[in-house]
Amino acid sequence: MSRERIVISQLEAEGIDLSERLGQHFLVDERVISELATTVIVGSKVIEVGSGIGHVTEALAQRAGSVVGIEIDKRFQPVLEDVQKRNSRIRFIFGDALRVQFGSLIGRDEEAQIIANLPFHITEPFMYKLIDLPITNAVLMLGDNVAREFQESEASMGFGKLSLLGQTFFDSRVLTQVPREAFFPRPRTDAVIMEFDPKDKREVQANPADYVFAYLFRRAGRYGLVVNDMKQALVEASQRGGGSDLSKRESHRRDRSNAKRELRQLLGEYNGSRDISVFGNSDRSRGGTIVSQSQALDVIGKMGIPESVLGKPFFRLDNQDVRELTAAVRGFYSR
């Protein structure tokens, strides 16, 4: 019996109709499930989002040290409790993944991954949750349109807030294409599996433009205006000293990320345009050491950011605003 038939039979036995509102499209292609399972680092903790009936969860648990599955739909609770009884390395949390504190699920110096078959409409708020999370990587099933936005260049009309978020905090790559026929029920679009490797914090801090963007994203959701958050970001950026020692987990993550980056360079896949310029060198001529917000405001004025962008909270910027902001900040630091 095919995996799709097994899934359908199990849903019928439980009397469950899948919800389009919750974006419930179960992966039923055995090849794709196997490919997703091979992304698990042997012995790691996997936090899975969208466990459904647990058939993918069990595949992930074959390599993981433990799996914590998060499922919003409590109709699946009886099925998942049976899965948990069969495998002591699996446990489930029933709730909204956007409200779960992922950091509390990860122990000190524990290698952890996020693996998720995301409802496409929650991709942006979910990505905000991954910022600064102590994970080795995130492996996400995304709609192909969303995946393309992550990879858009800053000069493209398709570049937007999701593009900037992904490129500021992560190195990402497409692992495999997933046709819509791999799901039950079939979604409207094809999908891809993408891997997101968190950038080392010191790498982000060393690039002045990325530091500003990272500060804005970390403040997103608050009502401070872009101009005020940028002023504070520039003051803090100019006053930062050397980074603190990395923890054991961060060191392992950095080494793994560096190894992947070197491999991509050898394969010609890495975007070599993202050079790191260090605060205090070439950037000193673009404002010197900023010790006050008035000095920061002067620097912002030199960037040429439109007032219509500066006068909004960051979370209210549309993609056109983001393109104008990105071009102005990048242009200033590339002079």
Secondary structure by P-SEA (a helix, b strand, c coil): ccaaaaaaaaaaaabbbbbccccbbbbccaaaaaaaaaaccccbbbbccccccaaaaaaaaccccbbbbbbccccaaaaaaaaaaacccbbbbbccccccccccccccccbbbbbbbccccaaaaaaaaaccccccbbbbbccaaaaaaaacccccccccaaaaaaaaccccccccccccccccccccbbbbbbbbbbccaaaaaacaaaaaaaaaaaaccccccaaaaaaaaaaaaaaccccccccaaaaaaaaaaaaaaaaaaaacccccccccccccccccccccccccaaaaaaaaaaacccccccccccccccaaaaaaaaaaaaaaaac
